[in-house]
Amino acid sequence: ERYFKVLLKKMIPVRREIPIKKQKVIMMVGPTGVGKTTTLAKLAARYSILEYNYRIGIISLDTYRIGAVEQLYQYAKMMKLPIEDVI
């Protein structure tokens, strides 16, 4: 178990979170099915509601996957966040 923890720490870079002082833009890019939408929702919840109370907005460029925009709209609606889709 210790070996795998050390191995994972070397493979996956982890940094301490520091407070955001300026506006930040985060873009999530990757192949279909890797969890970009879910991760986006978790980060948005964390930074807007759960821990930090930052102003968050979501912009979606994903018009390829069926239901992708609707899924993000539902996440944004639940968290009361603004969302725009770009076609």
Secondary structure, 3 states (H helix, E strand, C coil): CHHHHHHHHHHCCCCCCCCCCCCCCCCCCCCCCCCHHHHHHHHHHHHHHHCCCCCCCEEECCCCCCCHHHHHHHHHHHHCCCEEECC
